[in-house]
Amino acid sequence: MATSGTYNFNLDIDEVIQEATEMIGGEETLGHTPASARRSINLMLNEWQNKGVLLWSILTTAVTATSVETSLSDEILDTLAVTYAVNSSATDIALERIPREEYHNLPNKTTTGRPTQYTITRGVNNIALFLYPTPDINTGILNIECFKQLQDVNRSAGQNAQVPKRFLPALTCGLSYHLAMKRPGVPMDRIQMLKANYDEKLAFAMEEDRERASMFIRPRLGYI
């Protein structure tokens, strides 16, 4: 049996929209549908990031820690792990993340030395990282493993969503459900079927998009 020998299948946004509208069935609508569909895709991608950490959105970035507070790029949503080194060639030391309340209750936040802990404050558009103790040098390097906001979908033709190909079934099924809710005349049982199909495809994709390494859970013990 002959096969293609290629692995290039993908869908641009225009094809995702077409596939989704075909799933809805009925009379096809034009006009504002592409703009409405792109808006739904962007909302859906944001929703996915609320459901959990998407592995393809993880990256490691290095920033110089010159003071107690370090503002991070507005495309960073949160941190997963942070290490500190006194310079770019030194050994990384893992920092412990503490809750904001615990950081707030520290009696002397101006203590200087090599940082051992950090906390995160998340604003509307960006996040800031606070170190404790305050770095006693201005050459320290923070290596931050973080996850980023997925890129916007702002064009239909010649543009792809920033998702792996394995998430395309969830993307197209999700879009069909969201568009069906906005299209007049779609029967409720059809909308419910599209939602069930979307939920199933997304669950499969999220289950596949996981860390394969062994995980050990160790409780954090404290004393009162």
JORATA-V388190 format. One record per pair of residues at least 24 apart in sequence whose ideal C-beta (glycine too) atoms are under 10 Angstrom apart, sorted by sequence separation. I is the first residue (numbers start at 1). J is the second residue. D is the distance in Angstrom with one decimal. If there is no record, write none. Layout:
i=I j=J d=D
i=I j=J d=D
This chain:
i=13 j=37 d=7.8
i=17 j=41 d=8.5
i=53 j=77 d=9.2
i=64 j=88 d=9.1
i=106 j=130 d=9.9
i=108 j=132 d=9.5
i=109 j=133 d=8.4
i=110 j=134 d=6.1
i=112 j=136 d=4.2
i=113 j=137 d=9.9
i=118 j=142 d=8.4
i=173 j=197 d=5.0
i=174 j=198 d=4.6
i=13 j=38 d=6.6
i=16 j=41 d=7.3
i=53 j=78 d=8.6
i=108 j=133 d=8.9
i=109 j=134 d=7.2
i=111 j=136 d=9.5
i=112 j=137 d=9.2
i=115 j=140 d=7.3
i=172 j=197 d=9.9
i=173 j=198 d=4.2
i=174 j=199 d=9.0
i=62 j=88 d=7.7
i=104 j=130 d=9.8
i=106 j=132 d=6.1
i=108 j=134 d=9.8
i=114 j=140 d=8.0
i=118 j=144 d=9.5
i=120 j=146 d=9.9
i=172 j=198 d=9.0
i=173 j=199 d=8.7
i=50 j=77 d=9.8
i=53 j=80 d=7.1
i=103 j=130 d=6.1
i=106 j=133 d=9.3
i=115 j=142 d=8.5
i=170 j=197 d=9.7
i=171 j=198 d=9.5
i=173 j=200 d=8.1
i=174 j=201 d=7.6
i=13 j=41 d=7.1
i=49 j=77 d=6.6
i=86 j=114 d=7.2
i=103 j=131 d=9.6
i=169 j=197 d=9.2
i=170 j=198 d=6.9
i=173 j=201 d=4.7
i=174 j=202 d=6.6
i=49 j=78 d=9.7
i=85 j=114 d=9.8
i=103 j=132 d=6.5
i=169 j=198 d=9.3
i=170 j=199 d=9.3
i=172 j=201 d=8.3
i=173 j=202 d=7.7
i=84 j=114 d=7.0
i=100 j=130 d=8.6
i=102 j=132 d=9.5
i=170 j=200 d=9.0
i=171 j=201 d=8.7
i=84 j=115 d=5.2
i=169 j=200 d=9.4
i=170 j=201 d=4.3
i=171 j=202 d=9.0
i=84 j=116 d=8.2
i=97 j=129 d=9.6
i=98 j=130 d=9.6
i=169 j=201 d=4.6
i=170 j=202 d=4.3
i=82 j=115 d=9.1
i=168 j=201 d=9.3
i=169 j=202 d=8.8
i=170 j=203 d=8.6
i=84 j=118 d=8.5
i=95 j=129 d=9.4
i=98 j=132 d=7.8
i=167 j=201 d=8.8
i=170 j=204 d=7.5
i=171 j=205 d=8.9
i=82 j=117 d=9.7
i=167 j=202 d=8.4
i=169 j=204 d=7.8
i=170 j=205 d=4.5
i=82 j=118 d=5.6
i=95 j=131 d=7.7
i=96 j=132 d=9.6
i=169 j=205 d=7.1
i=170 j=206 d=8.2
i=95 j=132 d=9.2
i=167 j=204 d=9.8
i=168 j=205 d=9.0
i=82 j=120 d=9.1
i=166 j=204 d=9.0
i=167 j=205 d=4.9
i=79 j=118 d=8.1
i=166 j=205 d=6.2
i=167 j=206 d=8.9
i=68 j=109 d=6.8
i=79 j=120 d=6.1
i=164 j=205 d=8.6
i=167 j=208 d=9.0
i=68 j=110 d=7.9
i=78 j=120 d=6.7
i=163 j=205 d=8.9
i=166 j=208 d=6.3
i=167 j=209 d=7.6
i=68 j=111 d=9.8
i=166 j=209 d=7.5
i=68 j=112 d=9.3
i=78 j=122 d=6.9
i=164 j=208 d=9.4
i=77 j=122 d=8.1
i=164 j=209 d=7.6
i=76 j=122 d=9.9
i=163 j=209 d=9.9
i=68 j=115 d=8.9
i=82 j=129 d=7.2
i=84 j=131 d=7.8
i=95 j=142 d=8.2
i=70 j=118 d=8.9
i=72 j=120 d=8.8
i=79 j=127 d=7.8
i=95 j=143 d=9.9
i=74 j=123 d=9.0
i=77 j=126 d=9.8
i=78 j=127 d=6.7
i=82 j=131 d=9.0
i=86 j=135 d=8.9
i=90 j=139 d=9.3
i=92 j=141 d=8.3
i=94 j=143 d=9.8
i=95 j=144 d=9.7
i=65 j=115 d=7.1
i=68 j=118 d=9.9
i=71 j=121 d=10.0
i=72 j=122 d=10.0
i=74 j=124 d=9.6
i=75 j=125 d=9.9
i=76 j=126 d=7.5
i=77 j=127 d=7.5
i=79 j=129 d=7.0
i=86 j=136 d=9.5
i=87 j=137 d=8.4
i=90 j=140 d=8.9
i=92 j=142 d=9.5
i=74 j=125 d=5.1
i=75 j=126 d=8.7
i=76 j=127 d=6.2
i=84 j=135 d=8.1
i=86 j=137 d=6.3
i=88 j=139 d=8.3
i=90 j=141 d=7.8
i=92 j=143 d=5.8
i=69 j=121 d=8.9
i=71 j=123 d=9.4
i=74 j=126 d=4.1
i=87 j=139 d=5.0
i=88 j=140 d=9.9
i=89 j=141 d=9.3
i=65 j=118 d=9.5
i=73 j=126 d=7.1
i=74 j=127 d=8.4
i=76 j=129 d=9.7
i=86 j=139 d=6.7
i=87 j=140 d=7.5
i=88 j=141 d=5.4
i=72 j=126 d=6.4
i=73 j=127 d=8.9
i=85 j=139 d=9.3
i=86 j=140 d=5.8
i=87 j=141 d=6.5
i=71 j=126 d=6.4
i=72 j=127 d=5.2
i=85 j=140 d=6.9
i=86 j=141 d=7.8
i=88 j=143 d=9.6
i=71 j=127 d=8.0
i=72 j=128 d=6.8
i=84 j=140 d=5.9
i=85 j=141 d=4.8
i=70 j=127 d=9.7
i=71 j=128 d=5.1
i=72 j=129 d=6.2
i=84 j=141 d=7.2
i=85 j=142 d=8.3
i=70 j=128 d=6.8
i=71 j=129 d=7.9
i=83 j=141 d=8.6
i=84 j=142 d=5.9
i=85 j=143 d=7.1
i=69 j=128 d=5.6
i=70 j=129 d=4.6
i=83 j=142 d=7.3
i=84 j=143 d=7.9
i=69 j=129 d=7.2
i=70 j=130 d=7.9
i=82 j=142 d=6.0
i=83 j=143 d=4.7
i=84 j=144 d=10.0
i=68 j=129 d=9.5
i=69 j=130 d=5.5
i=70 j=131 d=7.3
i=82 j=143 d=7.2
i=83 j=144 d=8.1
i=68 j=130 d=5.9
i=69 j=131 d=7.9
i=81 j=143 d=8.6
i=82 j=144 d=5.2
i=83 j=145 d=8.5
i=67 j=130 d=9.6
i=68 j=131 d=5.6
i=79 j=142 d=9.5
i=81 j=144 d=7.7
i=82 j=145 d=7.4
i=65 j=129 d=8.3
i=67 j=131 d=8.3
i=68 j=132 d=7.6
i=80 j=144 d=8.4
i=81 j=145 d=4.4
i=82 j=146 d=8.7
i=68 j=133 d=8.5
i=69 j=134 d=9.3
i=70 j=135 d=9.6
i=79 j=144 d=5.5
i=80 j=145 d=4.6
i=81 j=146 d=8.7
i=63 j=129 d=8.5
i=65 j=131 d=6.2
i=68 j=134 d=4.4
i=79 j=145 d=6.9
i=80 j=146 d=6.2
i=67 j=134 d=7.0
i=68 j=135 d=7.6
i=79 j=146 d=4.8
i=80 j=147 d=6.6
i=67 j=135 d=7.1
i=76 j=144 d=7.9
i=78 j=146 d=6.6
i=79 j=147 d=8.4
i=65 j=134 d=9.4
i=66 j=135 d=7.1
i=77 j=146 d=7.3
i=78 j=147 d=6.4
i=65 j=135 d=5.1
i=70 j=140 d=9.9
i=72 j=142 d=9.4
i=76 j=146 d=4.8
i=77 j=147 d=5.5
i=78 j=148 d=9.7
i=64 j=135 d=9.6
i=66 j=137 d=8.8
i=67 j=138 d=8.1
i=75 j=146 d=9.4
i=76 j=147 d=7.6
i=77 j=148 d=6.5
i=65 j=137 d=8.9
i=66 j=138 d=4.5
i=70 j=142 d=6.5
i=72 j=144 d=7.3
i=75 j=147 d=10.0
i=76 j=148 d=5.8
i=77 j=149 d=5.7
i=65 j=138 d=8.2
i=66 j=139 d=8.4
i=73 j=146 d=8.9
i=75 j=148 d=5.0
i=76 j=149 d=7.7
i=77 j=150 d=9.5
i=64 j=138 d=7.5
i=65 j=139 d=8.8
i=66 j=140 d=7.7
i=70 j=144 d=8.9
i=72 j=146 d=7.4
i=74 j=148 d=10.0
i=75 j=149 d=4.9
i=64 j=139 d=7.1
i=65 j=140 d=4.3
i=73 j=148 d=8.1
i=74 j=149 d=8.1
i=75 j=150 d=9.4
i=64 j=140 d=6.9
i=65 j=141 d=7.0
i=73 j=149 d=9.5
i=75 j=151 d=8.7
i=63 j=140 d=9.7
i=64 j=141 d=6.2
i=65 j=142 d=4.9
i=63 j=141 d=7.5
i=64 j=142 d=7.6
i=62 j=141 d=5.6
i=63 j=142 d=5.2
i=62 j=142 d=6.8
i=63 j=143 d=8.6
i=61 j=142 d=8.6
i=62 j=143 d=5.2
i=63 j=144 d=6.8
i=61 j=143 d=7.8
i=62 j=144 d=7.4
i=60 j=143 d=6.2
i=61 j=144 d=5.4
i=60 j=144 d=6.8
i=61 j=145 d=8.4
i=59 j=144 d=9.0
i=60 j=145 d=5.0
i=61 j=146 d=6.5
i=59 j=145 d=7.6
i=60 j=146 d=7.6
i=58 j=145 d=6.6
i=59 j=146 d=6.6
i=61 j=148 d=9.1
i=58 j=146 d=7.2
i=59 j=147 d=7.6
i=57 j=146 d=9.0
i=58 j=147 d=5.0
i=59 j=148 d=6.2
i=57 j=147 d=4.6
i=58 j=148 d=7.9
i=56 j=147 d=9.3
i=57 j=148 d=5.2
i=55 j=147 d=8.7
i=56 j=148 d=9.8
i=57 j=149 d=7.8
i=54 j=147 d=6.9
i=57 j=150 d=6.1
i=53 j=147 d=5.5
i=54 j=148 d=9.5
i=56 j=150 d=8.8
i=57 j=151 d=9.8
i=52 j=147 d=9.8
i=54 j=150 d=7.5
i=49 j=147 d=7.6
i=49 j=148 d=9.3
i=49 j=149 d=7.3
i=49 j=150 d=6.6
i=48 j=150 d=7.8
i=46 j=149 d=8.1
i=45 j=149 d=8.9
i=46 j=150 d=7.7
i=45 j=150 d=4.7
i=57 j=162 d=8.1
i=45 j=151 d=8.7
i=56 j=162 d=7.9
i=57 j=163 d=9.6
i=45 j=152 d=8.6
i=56 j=163 d=7.4
i=42 j=150 d=8.7
i=45 j=153 d=7.4
i=54 j=162 d=9.6
i=56 j=164 d=5.6
i=42 j=151 d=9.7
i=44 j=153 d=9.6
i=54 j=163 d=8.2
i=55 j=164 d=8.7
i=42 j=152 d=6.0
i=54 j=164 d=9.0
i=56 j=166 d=9.8
i=41 j=152 d=9.4
i=42 j=153 d=5.5
i=56 j=167 d=8.7
i=41 j=153 d=4.8
i=42 j=154 d=8.4
i=40 j=153 d=9.5
i=54 j=167 d=8.6
i=38 j=152 d=8.8
i=39 j=153 d=8.8
i=38 j=153 d=5.1
i=41 j=156 d=9.9
i=48 j=163 d=8.4
i=37 j=153 d=9.0
i=38 j=154 d=6.8
i=45 j=161 d=6.9
i=38 j=155 d=7.9
i=44 j=161 d=9.2
i=45 j=162 d=7.6
i=38 j=156 d=6.6
i=45 j=163 d=7.4
i=37 j=156 d=7.8
i=42 j=161 d=9.2
i=48 j=167 d=8.3
i=41 j=161 d=6.2
i=34 j=155 d=9.4
i=35 j=156 d=8.6
i=38 j=159 d=9.3
i=34 j=156 d=4.8
i=41 j=163 d=9.6
i=45 j=167 d=9.8
i=48 j=170 d=8.3
i=33 j=156 d=9.8
i=34 j=157 d=9.1
i=38 j=161 d=9.7
i=48 j=171 d=9.2
i=96 j=220 d=9.4
i=44 j=170 d=8.9
i=45 j=171 d=8.5
i=48 j=174 d=8.7
i=44 j=171 d=7.4
i=47 j=174 d=8.6
i=45 j=174 d=9.5
i=41 j=171 d=7.2
i=44 j=174 d=5.1
i=43 j=174 d=9.8
i=44 j=175 d=7.0
i=47 j=178 d=9.9
i=41 j=174 d=8.3
i=44 j=177 d=9.3
i=40 j=174 d=8.1
i=41 j=175 d=6.1
i=44 j=178 d=6.6
i=40 j=175 d=5.9
i=43 j=178 d=7.6
i=40 j=176 d=9.9
i=16 j=153 d=9.1
i=38 j=175 d=9.6
i=40 j=177 d=9.1
i=41 j=178 d=8.4
i=18 j=156 d=9.7
i=37 j=175 d=6.1
i=40 j=178 d=4.1
i=17 j=156 d=6.5
i=37 j=176 d=9.9
i=39 j=178 d=9.2
i=40 j=179 d=6.4
i=13 j=153 d=5.7
i=16 j=156 d=8.8
i=13 j=154 d=9.1
i=14 j=155 d=8.9
i=15 j=156 d=9.2
i=37 j=178 d=8.1
i=40 j=181 d=9.1
i=13 j=155 d=6.8
i=14 j=156 d=4.4
i=15 j=157 d=9.5
i=36 j=178 d=8.9
i=37 j=179 d=6.1
i=40 j=182 d=7.8
i=12 j=155 d=9.0
i=13 j=156 d=4.7
i=14 j=157 d=5.1
i=36 j=179 d=7.1
i=39 j=182 d=9.8
i=12 j=156 d=7.5
i=13 j=157 d=7.5
i=14 j=158 d=8.1
i=16 j=160 d=8.6
i=12 j=157 d=6.7
i=13 j=158 d=8.5
i=14 j=159 d=8.4
i=15 j=160 d=9.4
i=16 j=161 d=7.0
i=37 j=182 d=9.4
i=12 j=158 d=6.0
i=13 j=159 d=5.2
i=33 j=179 d=7.4
i=36 j=182 d=6.4
i=12 j=159 d=5.9
i=13 j=160 d=6.9
i=16 j=163 d=9.9
i=36 j=183 d=9.4
i=12 j=160 d=5.5
i=13 j=161 d=6.5
i=11 j=160 d=7.3
i=12 j=161 d=8.8
i=19 j=168 d=8.8
i=23 j=172 d=7.1
i=33 j=182 d=9.2
i=10 j=160 d=6.1
i=11 j=161 d=8.4
i=19 j=169 d=9.6
i=22 j=172 d=9.3
i=23 j=173 d=6.9
i=29 j=179 d=9.0
i=32 j=182 d=9.9
i=33 j=183 d=8.7
i=10 j=161 d=9.7
i=20 j=171 d=8.5
i=21 j=172 d=9.9
i=24 j=175 d=9.6
i=25 j=176 d=9.4
i=51 j=202 d=8.1
i=54 j=205 d=9.7
i=16 j=168 d=7.4
i=19 j=171 d=9.2
i=20 j=172 d=5.2
i=23 j=175 d=8.5
i=24 j=176 d=5.5
i=51 j=203 d=10.0
i=54 j=206 d=8.5
i=10 j=163 d=10.0
i=15 j=168 d=9.5
i=19 j=172 d=4.6
i=20 j=173 d=7.7
i=23 j=176 d=3.8
i=24 j=177 d=8.8
i=29 j=182 d=9.8
i=55 j=208 d=9.8
i=56 j=209 d=7.6
i=58 j=211 d=9.9
i=10 j=164 d=9.8
i=11 j=165 d=8.4
i=18 j=172 d=9.3
i=19 j=173 d=9.0
i=20 j=174 d=8.2
i=21 j=175 d=8.6
i=22 j=176 d=8.2
i=23 j=177 d=8.6
i=26 j=180 d=9.3
i=29 j=183 d=6.4
i=44 j=198 d=9.2
i=48 j=202 d=7.6
i=52 j=206 d=6.5
i=55 j=209 d=5.3
i=10 j=165 d=5.8
i=16 j=171 d=6.0
i=17 j=172 d=8.8
i=20 j=175 d=3.9
i=21 j=176 d=7.3
i=24 j=179 d=6.2
i=25 j=180 d=9.0
i=28 j=183 d=9.9
i=29 j=184 d=9.2
i=47 j=202 d=9.5
i=51 j=206 d=6.6
i=54 j=209 d=6.4
i=55 j=210 d=7.4
i=9 j=165 d=6.7
i=16 j=172 d=5.4
i=19 j=175 d=8.1
i=20 j=176 d=4.0
i=23 j=179 d=8.9
i=24 j=180 d=4.9
i=27 j=183 d=9.4
i=29 j=185 d=9.9
i=53 j=209 d=9.0
i=55 j=211 d=7.2
i=8 j=165 d=9.5
i=11 j=168 d=5.6
i=15 j=172 d=8.8
i=19 j=176 d=7.8
i=20 j=177 d=8.5
i=23 j=180 d=8.3
i=26 j=183 d=7.8
i=48 j=205 d=9.0
i=52 j=209 d=8.5
i=53 j=210 d=9.5
i=7 j=165 d=8.9
i=10 j=168 d=7.5
i=13 j=171 d=9.6
i=16 j=174 d=9.8
i=17 j=175 d=6.9
i=20 j=178 d=8.3
i=21 j=179 d=6.6
i=27 j=185 d=8.4
i=44 j=202 d=9.3
i=48 j=206 d=8.0
i=52 j=210 d=9.1
i=53 j=211 d=9.1
i=9 j=168 d=8.6
i=16 j=175 d=6.2
i=17 j=176 d=9.7
i=20 j=179 d=5.8
i=21 j=180 d=9.3
i=24 j=183 d=6.5
i=26 j=185 d=7.0
i=11 j=171 d=8.0
i=16 j=176 d=9.7
i=20 j=180 d=8.8
i=26 j=186 d=6.8
i=11 j=172 d=7.3
i=25 j=186 d=8.3
i=26 j=187 d=9.1
i=48 j=209 d=9.8
i=13 j=175 d=9.6
i=17 j=179 d=8.2
i=21 j=183 d=8.7
i=24 j=186 d=6.4
i=25 j=187 d=9.7
i=26 j=190 d=8.4
i=25 j=190 d=7.2
i=24 j=190 d=7.4
i=23 j=190 d=9.7
i=24 j=191 d=8.9
i=25 j=194 d=9.6
i=23 j=193 d=9.6
i=24 j=194 d=7.0
i=23 j=194 d=6.6
i=20 j=194 d=9.2
i=23 j=197 d=7.9
i=23 j=198 d=9.6
